[in-house]
Amino acid sequence: MFYALIGYVHAAVAQRTRAIRALAEGERGQGTVEYVGLILLVSLLMVGMVAAMKGFNGKQGTELAGVIVDKIKEAVDKVTFK
């Protein structure tokens, strides 16, 4: 029981220390998190559109899908890495 308590305290202190160090380092990696959030949002919107258009067979749906794919390709082509 005593060793379990000491282990728990050690883990809690180590976790708090890592959190403090992360805060001290600033917002490194924040841009990545924002991009992932943006990609998830766009994905969710696209899934919603597909669900809303389920069973809709028409030329407008095909054109809309083509426009979306083209815009995504353009956005991906504009991405540059440092």
C-alpha positions, 0 to 999 in steps of 0.5 A, a space after each residue: 500500500 505504501 509503495 503504491 502511494 509513493 508511486 502515485 505521488 511520483 507520477 503526479 509530480 512528474 506529470 505536473 512537472 511536464 505540464 509546467 515545462 510545456 507552459 514555459 516553452 511557450 506555444 510550440 506546436 500550437 499551429 499543428 493542433 490548429 491545422 488538425 482541428 481545421 482538417 477535422 472540421 472540414 471533414 465533419 462538414 463533408 461527412 454531413 454533406 454526404 449524409 444530407 445528399 444521400 439518395 440525391 442523384 443529380 448533376 448538381 451533386 456531381 458538380 458540387 463534389 467536383 468543385 469541393 475536390 478541386 478546392 481541396 487539391 488547390 489548398 493542398 498544393 499551396 501548403 509549404 513546409 519550412 
